Amino acid sequence: MVRTKKLSSLIGLIKDKASQSKAALLAKPNILSFQLALLRATTHDPHAPPTHKDLSVLLSLGKTSRATAAAALEVLMDRLQSTQNSAVALKCLIAIHHIIKNGDFILQDQLSVFPFTGGRNYLKLSDFRDSSNPISWELSSWVRWYAQYIETVLCISRILGFFFVGSSSSNAEREKKTEQISGFLNSDLLKETESLMGLIEEVSKMPHCLHLNGNGLVDKIYAFVGEDYLSATKEISTRVTEFRQRLGCLSFGESVELVCALKRLEDCKEKQSRGISGNHEILLKGFWGSIREIRNLIGESKDPRETGKLGRTKSRMSDSGRFMDQDNAKLYRHSVRFGSERFDFTCKGIPVLGITESYLLLK
């Protein structure tokens, strides 16, 4: 067994050297540095992950022209889809994930439209198998799962309109994003929330490590996915907080859909990877507590046959708004862009003071 591993490592090393020599002779000058960095980052070693230096070089083409970035990305995809080695495939996926998280706009934009059809099995790795040795066989399951995971991240990013994983945003950016979300229609807010839940569900399907404890490749994936997991929970929390403001104006169907989505999300709690939950236990505890709380608020409902709502809470409606005909008020609520009850309107669409603001003025 030891002799077989040594022979496999030697063969992989020879392949790596041969690939780098070939690239130095045949690669296009404008992407030569990218291709050499890619080959160094995607060696056949099944234990060592790409170095931060090599991954950083891959991002350099994001500061060049769109045509050069597209050519570089094509080289990366060709290496991913032509290899039969699980270590090389995983390292290519790590490189793609690194671009999603840290790349400049041009490189990310090219990635988001490659190939132009997109869709299911975007990376064409659902049938990947490497049976050369037990470790490669186990890494193959990680290739299949990780490819599906990255496809999920790209799909969610298309729905949101931006890459939601990556560097932490500033307080000003978060406040701006929260303000934008407050202007979404209920249906759009539900769509985004459910799409983000798809990432939590995908993480719960992460393969188990039988012989890969301490494997550098797997540890690198754990680190990347853990950061994404936190980003997704923050985005979900922002939208759940907005739903809390809207409980009084959600239709019965919307409330049921939200409850089902939250239930689906809570089902992932017990399945989530220990490597993810263990590293961020305190932050995730608060997240799951907020999800449970909003579910309870919706569950404390009146008879839906009487109210047409599930989980209706007391509305902060102005005095003038209380005299509106109930049916007309419902029609008006659906006609305005802001579904949140933080915005009080009269039937003419003129902002009016809520209960708290009026009390302060009178005081």
C-alpha positions, 0 to 999 in steps of 0.5 A: 500500500505504501509503495503504491502511494509513493508510485502514485505521488511520483506519477502525479509529480511528473504530470505536474512538471510536464503540464507546467513545461507544456504551458510555458511553451504553448500558452498565450502570452496574455494568460501565461502567468495565470496558467502557470499559477493555475497548474501550481495551484492544482497539483496532483497531491491529494493532501496539500491545498492551493497556497494563498500566493497561487490563488492570489495570482489567479485573481490578477486577471480580474484587473485586465480586459474582459477578453483576457479574463474570459480566456483565463476562465476557459483555461480553468474550466478546461482543466476542471472538466478534462481531469480524471484526478480527484485532487486536481478537480477539487483544487480547480473547484477551490480556485473557482470558489476563491474567485467567487469570494474574492475576485474582481467584478470582471472575473466574477462576471465572466464566471457567472455567465460561463457557460451561457446556458448555466442550469443544472450540472453546470460544472458537469461533475455529477458523475465524477469518479476517481477509483485509483486509490481509496483516498481518491475514491473518497475525494470523488464524493467531495468533488461531486458535492462541492461542484453542486455546492458551487452551482448552488452559490452561483444560482443564489447569486443570480437570484440576489443580483450580487455575490453574497459570499466574500469579504465582510461589508461595512456598516454603511453597506449593510444599512443600505442593503437593509433599506433596499430589502425593505422596498421588496415585494413580499413575493420577491422577499420570499423568493430570495429567502428560499434561495438562500435556504438552498445553501443551508440545505446543500451544506447539510449534504456535505460528505462524511470524512472516513479517511480524510481527517486532517486532509488539507484539501478538505480543511480548506473547503471547510473553511471556505464553506463555513464563511459562506454559511455565516454569510448566508445566515446573515442574509437570511436574518436580514430578510427574516427581520423584515418579515417580522415587520410585515407579519400584519400584512402578509396574506394567508398564502404568504404566511403559510409559504414562509412557515414551510420555508422556515420549517425546512430551514430548521430541519437542516439544523440537526444535519449541518456539518459539525465542522461548520457548527463547531467553529461558529457555535455562538453566532449560529445559536443566535441565528437559530433562536431568531428563526424559531422565534419568528416561527412562533410569532407566525404560529400564534395566529387567529382563526384564518377563516376570520382574519385571512391571515396567519400570525397577524400582529398588531399593526402600527396604523395611524389614526386616519388609517383606522377609518379606512374601509378594510377591503380598500385598505388591503387593496392599497397595501398591495398597490404600494411598493413598500410591504413593510409595516414600518411605513404608514400611509394614508389612502392617498399615499401621503406618509403619516405619523405612526402612533409612537411619533404622534405621541412624541409630538403631542408630548 
